[in-house]
Amino acid sequence: MAGGGGGSGLSPSRCGASLRGKCAPAPGFPGTAPVCAGLPPALLWAPGFPQKGLVLRVLPCSLFFLRILACSVKKNRYFLLIICILSCSLFLFLCLLARSVKKNNIYIYYISFVQVPLYRAMDNEGKSCIPAELSDILESVSFLDLVGKPSPMESTVLYNPEEQEAYQPLKVFLRVRPFSVAEMENHESQGCVTIEDPQTVILHAPKESAAMKNSERGIGQSVHRFTFSQVFGPETTQSEFFEGSTKEIVRACVNGVNGLVFTYGVTNAGKTFTIQGTSKDLGILPRSLDMIFNHIRGRQYLKMNFKPYLSNDVKKLEDAQVKQEEAIKAALLASLKEEMENVSGAVTNMCHVELTPSNYTSKNQPFDPLEKNFVPLDTHRTNTEQRTQASVWISFCEIYNEYVYDLLSVLSTSKNQKRRVLRICEDQGGNSYIKDLKWINTQSTEEACKILKIGNKNRSFACTRMNEQSSRSHSIFSIRLLKLTDEHQPHVLGVSELSFCDLAGSERCNKTQAFGDRLKEAGNINNSLHILGKCIAALKQNQNPKMKPSYIPFRESKLTRLFQPFFCGKGKACMIVNINQHASTYDETLHVMKFSAIAKQVIQTILPKSLGYFPPKLVGGDGKPIVRFDVNASLDDLPDCTEASTEEEVDITILSHEDLLKTTESLKEKLVAERQSKLLLEVKIRREMAEEMFRQLLETEEAWSNRLEDLKDSYEETLESKFEMYKEAIKKHAYMCAMEQIEDHYVPIEEFIAEQEKVEDRESKILQLERQLDEQSQRLLALGSPNSDILTTENGTELDLANKMMKRANEGLQKQCTEKDELIKSLKLKIQKLNETLLEANEGYRKMAEENSRLKHTIMLKDQEMNNLQNWAKRVLELEETVSSLQKELERKKHFSAEEPKQQKPRRGLLANLKSTVAGTASTPLGKGWGKGEDISTPSRKQVLFAHKTKE
Ligand SMILES: Nc1ncnc2c1ncn2[C@@H]1O[C@H](COP(=O)(O)OP(=O)(O)OP(=O)(O)O)[C@@H](O)[C@H]1O
């Protein structure tokens, strides 16, 4: 099965390759749209551009204008700015008129009704950037394309009928299998499936099903409705089913479009029956074969010298190779003798009864019931139609436990012989194909059916509880149709492929009661189907522009790798969902239906033949190309690497004991050689690492010393600034205190002296008065004696007068005394206050002294820090010693390894600096103020402190 297909033209990858170097793909353009998006060169106004199609590249042009705009604003060129704005407006106006048309999956933008091209892109050499392929497309844009088509899809439909099918939802057909008598007896019929109309089916959950139990619990529903492209009921015959489902895809195949039909469903749902049918009631595969052979009747190429090769190519065989092919076919057919007659009879019967109402007998009959429906093989080559011939080749393989096996390999009679595992490879277009898969030339439906039967015999069938003839693998039957010109000068026109994939049942492990190998099979089947489901879900998600694109895990299973091309536009796919109506398998059936509901939403993008694939190449018997169909392709595109496999896989169980021993021996030798080379590599790496470490050590050392220097400087600066700050603070504080005291208790000295003088004056007056008082008292005493009586009598009046005077004087004196006492009291109060102020000043001074001592302590601590720094410096010296010892060690090693001594890097002045720093710090007081840059005339910090102390 290959992803490639017929038709000439460019595959996306080739198209990308041819454009590379000229222009990058346009990021904003839909589809592949490789229309010169890089826009590196100049834009040229070219009214005379002779092309009819106008390429209006909105995004790059907008960017270009924006750039000019930004530039002009930056450089203040307002004239340019105005021109730019005007051009932008014009451009936007033209954009509004712009329409797009899709030609061969490339979106071409043009301006409606305007036949004058706007510009074209030029490369650096002045040549047109538009690749030749695109120019052809542009040439082919008709006026019809340029008018009145709102969407690219519509324009596609209008332009080319072949591209009508470019976008269509994946066709999903449902086939409901009838009950067998045994199943009816087992009460499997509980009305689970109701066909509402030809597109809709309704599932009713039976009582025992998990779906019903869930719905009773309020989770989910018991009734589900599903729509399909077409629903085929139990009464549908094989013929009706073929007509309604597969015929279209077979028709497309004979017209050169690849096709894939795959069946999906639980085990025992009728998948194999649908594809292969029985000998009496043939399925879609033999019917498709019959349709193809009927179609090519009379134009069949009977020789075997053209054979399918890789994914999409054709190999021209030498005579010997042709004989070999014939022998292989004969051997294959010989392995099936007994069924021949049955098959032959059934096919002939089918042809008689169903396809040819009257006289169809054999392949030589000219009757073709499909002829009227069919487009000729090559519609675009009607002149060569008469000479066109077709050769049919078939292959049959299975994917069992994630291994691909060829079902047409003739197994030897030896029971121990293991089947050969085939690899899935990719050609240069990224199309998967199965390497070494046998392709057998067939000349009739009967022959093909025989070969199918042989393949079936080799297929991995195993009896499960649910289906006695259950297929435990995914089988793929492929038909390749080679379209050739006349026999004399053979020429390959195209290759198309139709594949039928009968997927293994999607049942759950517990239902089938699988153990051992069966459990492993079920696990692998479930896994590959799960990945198919993931791919389909991711495809659906990616087609929704509102959702974030997600990774499509095609490569996670063999099945999806082979299906990938069909989901990537290189063919048509159609899904057949088979269900039975059993109540016991309702939940599995519901799961299948939900899966198919997602698949139905996938939109298939079928690339037009002209762009979709590589054209087929004709290669010789040696695999080298003989005829190249793409004249533009470079030699690099030749299939020289047919082994472009992406994964290496060998089933070692097929090897004999001796082979295994030999393999082990050779592997051991390889291991030893590998170890030796690894050892050498390790030595080399270690040496490089040591050098690198040494270099890093030096760098670290330098960095550390720099950092040390910086730290020292910064500490010095900090200390100095702090010291200055404290000094200032102390000064300020002392000044403030003094000022406050002065303000509170200030008495002018003159006032004080005047007051003192007053006090002294008053005291002297008091003394004088006291003396007078004493004198007066003595006189009074003298008067009081006997003599005094005489005096009294004699001088009575005089005495009275004197007494009165004395009394008055006494009173005056007492008054003066009280005044003086009060004055003395107030003066004493003042003195007391002054004493208090003095005490407070003393207290302030004491505090300042304390602050001073604290500062001294801080300075002491900083000194200690400086000492620590000195210790750091010592440590660096030690490191230096270590480094030098390491250096010596390295030199010794270098000498030992007899390598060229490398010149040692001159050590930067780090260590020298450190040494000098340490020496400097040891000989001079630390700190910037006391350090190397200090002026000798300025006093050192210690001197300042000492002076301060002495002041204290
Ligand atoms: N439409 C039908 N009409 C009559 N019989 C049918 C129909 N579909 C299936 N059967 C019968 O049902 C049985 C199971 O069918 P079949 O083997 O095709 O199932 P299956 O899905 O391929 O199972 P498995 O996945 O296990 O291979 C067969 O005996 C087949 O003849």
The ligand as an ORCA input file, in Angstrom:
! r2SCAN-3c Opt
* xyz 0 1
  N     -24.513     -9.237      6.465
  C     -24.389    -10.482      6.864
  N     -25.245    -11.403      6.448
  C     -25.126    -12.674      6.847
  N     -24.177    -13.125      7.660
  C     -23.282    -12.275      8.098
  C     -23.339    -10.909      7.731
  N     -22.318    -10.274      8.324
  C     -21.653    -11.218      9.022
  N     -22.202    -12.383      8.886
  C     -21.739    -13.609      9.520
  O     -21.330    -13.305     10.823
  C     -20.180    -14.037     11.194
  C     -19.074    -13.116     11.662
  O     -18.697    -12.303     10.614
  P     -17.178    -11.881     10.361
  O     -16.247    -13.003     10.571
  O     -17.156    -11.194      9.074
  O     -17.004    -10.870     11.541
  P     -15.751     -9.954     11.805
  O     -16.268     -8.645     12.219
  O     -14.827     -9.988     10.667
  O     -15.084    -10.632     13.050
  P     -13.558    -10.561     13.486
  O     -13.232     -9.153     13.758
  O     -13.515    -11.375     14.715
  O     -12.784    -11.115     12.378
  C     -19.786    -14.837      9.989
  O     -20.252    -16.132     10.139
  C     -20.521    -14.170      8.836
  O     -20.862    -15.084      7.837
*
